């Protein structure tokens, strides 16, 4: 008798629940395409073709990021400037470095210790230092939603944040 044919009496059998054929709630997929020029245009065109091929059951909402229309937040690491909606922001060195680090690593969650190591360059400061700088940054940006708190883990840049980093 094979080992697969014998069920262990101490292990209860799992009941499988039926999976519904159709889901009523929509699924949202966000794709960010950075850069400019022909390469970006080809990627956007390919995405449009893919959505068209998916059929009529797929609803497509293609939107351009706010930075493309002049709105949003633009960071220039060379000049160490931050501009929001055409107005320069007065950020401290650490506030700027913190925002730049999060903007260069979108959709990634960082613990306070990781931020201390990456932005401050050391970890012998208290974790509360990160909380204070995040709070000040949110106040200066006039938008508490730019940096998201991931409770029990740390912080990350919001998915809706439109932050452009000018690379030279």
HELIX and SHEET records of a PDB file:
HELIX    1   1 UNK A    3  UNK A    5  5                                   3    
HELIX    2   2 UNK A   38  UNK A   54  1                                  17    
HELIX    3   3 UNK A   66  UNK A   69  5                                   4    
HELIX    4   4 UNK A   93  UNK A  104  1                                  12    
HELIX    5   5 UNK A  112  UNK A  115  1                                   4    
HELIX    6   6 UNK A  116  UNK A  120  3                                   5    
HELIX    7   7 UNK A  128  UNK A  141  1                                  14    
SHEET    1   A 4 UNK A  87  UNK A  88  0                                        
SHEET    2   A 4 UNK A  81  UNK A  84 -1                                        
SHEET    3   A 4 UNK A  73  UNK A  76 -1                                        
SHEET    4   A 4 UNK A 163  UNK A 166  1                                        
SHEET    1   B 2 UNK A 147  UNK A 150  0                                        
SHEET    2   B 2 UNK A 154  UNK A 157 -1                                        
END                                                                             
